[in-house]
Amino acid sequence: MSQYRPSGQGIVVAIDGPSGSGKSSTSRGVAADLGLRYLDTGAQYRALTWWMLEHGVDLADPAAIGAASLWPLLESGTDPEAPTIIVDGRRADREIRSDAVTEAVSRVAGVPTVRTRLIECQREYIRAAIAAGPGIVAEGRDIAEVVWPVAETKIYLTADQAVRAARRGAQNGDDAARTQADLARRDAEDARTTRPLDAAPGAVVVDGTHLSLAEVVAKIVGIAAASVG
């Protein structure tokens, strides 16, 4: 797998895990503490889904999804303090978090053409961060196994599904039971293309069920620091 690693001194911290496990908040905290860039790969899938909803793409037609996925220009801002996603020159940070996008994103993400395009896009961001130094925290469902399997630090962040649902519900103002059902649905849908409930080979499992965000961040920072000496 050495073909994924360009010359440079930067490191990669890959954080994977199921929906609602706190990947985004944790990854941003780890990146800020370590002085690294931050890449939210899930935001790219959401951005593509939002664009397709805006343009009336038939999301029941995988061929239509695949063809449409080649059109929009996506740009990810990698500042962990203020990450952004821009679609064809338009900021879409809030829009990609809508219920409509959440409900549809697994259908878009499951199309091979979409995955091929975005995985290569994500690798380009990681290559650039490594070359520029000091590196990047990249988070997403298959980041540690598919996108960048040679990451110096691989983390599988998980938590009990009920706890994940309670945290996501509190964050979004939704009913916990409804949120838990949605998480179970997304886990099942994502399992068609990724392994949301399994750690990548070589990943350290971090269970945040009984830990605060600060405790999870500190634990992963320690793991990352140890992995690079």
N, C-alpha and C positions, 0 to 999 in steps of 0.2 A: 504493500500500500504506500510505498514511498513516493509514488507519483503525486500524491496529494500535498506533499510538503515542499514548498518553495524555499529558497534560501532566505535567511533572516533569523532574528533572535526572538521574535515574539512567540508567546505561548497561546494555547487554545484550551479553554475550559468548556467542555460540552456538558450541558445539563438537559437531561431527558426526563420524561415522566408523564403520567396521565393528566387529563384535564382537571383543573381545580387543585393541583398539588402545590401551587404557588411558584411555578417555574419562573414566571416573568418578574415578580417582585423580588424573588430570591436572586435571580440572575443579575438584575440591575444592582442589587446591594453588593453582590460579590464583585461585579465589575468596578463599582465605585470604590470599594475598599482596596482592590488590587491595582487600581489605576489602569484598567483595561477598557477596550471598547465593548459594545454590547450589540448583539444581533438577535432580534426576535423573528425567527423564521415563521412562526405561526401568523404573525401580522402580514407577512407576504401572501400567504394563502388566503387570509381574510380580505386583503386588499384586492386580490384578483377576483374573489367571489363578489365583493361589493361592486366592482366594475361591471361584472357580468349581469348582476341584478339591475344595475343602472341602465344597461344597454339591451335589456330584454333577451339575453341569451337563454335558450331552453336548457335548464339545468337537469332535465330528465333525459337529455341526449348527450352521452359522453363524447360523441364525435364533434358536436357543436361546441362543447366546453373546450375540447382539445384545440380546435381551430381558433377559437376566440382568445385562448390563453396566450397566443403569440403576439397579440396586438398591443396591449397597454404597456407603458413604460413604468416600472416600479423603482422607487428609490427609498432605501432605508437609512434613516439617520441613526448613527451608532453611538451617540452620547448617552451613557446610562442615566444621566440626570434628566435628560429630555429627549427620549427617542421619538422619532417621527416616521411616518410612512407617507410617501407622496406618489400619487397615481396620475400619470400624464400631466404633471406640473401642479396638481391640486392636493393640498393636505387633506388626509382622510383619517386622521387619528381617531376621531369620535365615531365616524360613520362605520368603520369596520367592526365596531363593538356592538352593533345593533342586533336585536333578536333575529331579524331576517337573515343576517350574515351568519350568526351562530348556528341557525337551523340548517343552513345550506352548505357551509364550508366543507363538511366531510365529503359531500358529493363531488365538489370541485377537486378537493385534494386527492381523491381516489383515482383520478384520471391519469394514466401514465404520461401523457404528453405534458400535463401540468407539472407533475413531479420532476420530470426530466429537466424542464426549463428552470424551475425554481431551485432544484438542488444545485445545478451548475451556477446559478446566480448567487446562491449562498456560499458556495466554495470560492467564488471570486471575492466576496466581501472578506472571507476568512484569510485568503491569500494576501489581500491588500493589508489587512491588519497585522499579519505576521511580518510582512516585508517592512512595514513602517515601524513596527514595535510600539508598545511592548506586547500586544496581543489582543485577544478578544474572548469574551464569554458569549457563547452561542447556545441558544436554547430552542428546543423543539422536539417533536415526537421521535424522530429517527436521526437526530444530529450526531449521536455518539457511535452509531452503527453504520449509517449509510453516508451521511453528508461528510463527516470528518472522523473516520475511524482511528486516525493516528493522534487524536488529541492527547496532550500530556495528562490531562485530568478528565475523567469521565464520571459523571454523577447521575444516578437514577434517583430522582426526588419523588417520593410517594407519601401517601397518608391514607388513613382509613376513609372509605368512600363517604361515610356519613359526615366525617369531619370536613372532607373536601366540599361536600354539598353545603354544609353550614357556613363555611367561610365564603364560598362563592355566592350563596344567597345573601349573606350580610353585605358583601361588596356591591351586589347589584340590586339589593332591595327586593329580592324574590323570595317566594315561599321555599323553605328548606326541602320539603317533600318533592315539589316540582323540580327544584334544582337537582336533587339526587337522581330523579328519573331521567333528566336531561343528561347528566354526567354518564349514567349507565348506557344511554342510547349512543352518546358520542364515543364511549369506549368501544362499544360493539361495532360501530361504523368504522372507526379508525383501525380496528383490528383487521380489517380487510386489506389494508395496505401497510400498516406498521404493526409493532408489537407493544401497544400502550401499557400493558400490564407486566411486561418482562424487561429486565435490565439488559443493556447491551453487554457483550463480552468485555470483561475488564472493568466494568463500571462499579463504583462504590455506591451501595444503596444507602440513602439517607431517608429515614422515616421521620417526617415532621409532624406526626399525629399529636404528639405531646410537647412539641417545641414551639416557641414563639418564632416570628420571622427573624428577629435579631439573632436568636440562637442557631437557627438553620444557616443563616449567612455566615456566622462565625465558624461553624463546623466545616462548611465547605471551603471557606478561606483557608482554614488550617490544613485541610486535605490537599488543596491546590499548592499551598506553600511547600508542603512536604514532598509533593510529587516532582517538584523541580529543584529540590535541594535547598 
